[in-house]
Amino acid sequence: MAGKRYMAKGKGKSRRRVKDWQNRFEEDRGAAESHASREKFSPREVKLGDGSFSVGQADELKDMQQVTGMVSGVFRRGIFVRTDGGELYCGIAKTFRPPEGFAHTSPLAVGDDVTVALTRPEHTSGQVHLDRNRMDGMILSRRPRRTLLARPQPRSQKRRDTYNTEEPPQKVLAANMDVLLIVAATAAPAMRRGLIDRFLIVAERGELQPVLAVNKLDLAAPDETMENILADVAGQGVTVLRCSAASGEGLDEFVNALTGKRSVLAGASGVGKSTLINAIIPTADAATRTVRSKDNRGRHTTSQSRIYDLSCGGMIVDTPGVRELGVDLRPTELPWYFPEFEDYVHMCKFRDCTHTHEPGCGIREAVEQEKILP
């Protein structure tokens, strides 16, 4: 009997709990219906059907004012777009898809040219202050990218599909830029030739003009090894700048190289990208941090790509620093990204030579003859 009374008591609690849920649901639904007269305009309200930005709903799009602009900031909750009328805070229509051929790249990045449908007045009802998530517009599409700074998106080995032969997705940091300004340092952190080579490959892939800026001359002058690296990079046709954000040395030449161009900064954490921006744009107020004292490695400070306008014309984009940069490059593609290989690669005995262990390798023979740096 005691057991039966216990079970009955438990059932009663369950019924009361379900009844409470039903009452709460009815109250919430009634409250929602009472506010139905005020339309919302936020990312979660964009859906297929009435009120959506479906490509097929041409009549609805014709009634909405559309403007073009450039993406100036990409964040989780919205996108900032620069237009002739100012900066807009926008959402992304769920019907938006990247153009054909760009399926594996990021949908939007700083520098993208986009079309925005502006918010109608009835979406706010004059109560903008009540809607913190209100958007100024909705991004409908973007134009094909002229150039891009991108790197393969890292994927967990545990979730990697060994049967998936598609290209890995790319993380696009900036689009439609003219110059990739690779920043390295003479010390704290030390210059890394491998990372410079990887950025040169990324610039070649993205059709960007590479420029190498060597910062922190106030801390140390380039030693013999660094001079050999800089001479080799300059021999490939890359402009090499020497400067110091702390002392101001070489900053005039640095600014001249960026005047009238869209430039994007890239480099390891701690090389002084944000410090350089503060030196040439005093009002920028870009966040900076010192390197770690225990290993002289940089700290991640810049978390989002950000645009700064130059008073002399042009713009510069500061990107998050990296410690490792994968390029997902096949050995057979090396001659396309290392110009010094072109005169010797045809001497290789095997067409699919990896230039590491094969007999009759023209590249290895050129290295032995000191025609190519090891």
Buried (B, 14 or more C-beta within 10 A) or exposed (E): EEEEEEEEEEEEEEEEEEEEEEEEEEEEEEEEEEEEEEEBBBBEBBEEEEBBBBEEBEEBBEEBEBBBBBBBBBEEEBBBBBBEEEEBBBBBBBBBEBEEEBEBBBBBBBBBBBBBBBBEEEBBEEEEEEBEBBBBBBBBBBEEBBBBBBBBBEEEEEEEEEEEEEEBBBBBBBBBBBBBBBBBBBBBBBBBBEBBBBBBBBBBBBEBBBBBBBBBBBBEEBEEEBEEBBEBBEEEEBBBBBBBBBEEBBBEEBBEBBEEBBBBBBBBBBBBBBBBBBBBBEEBEBEBBEBBEEEEBBEEBBEEBBBBEBEEEBBBBBBBBBEEBEBEBEEEEBBBBBBBBEEBBEEBEEEEBBBEEBEEBBBBBBBEEEEBEE
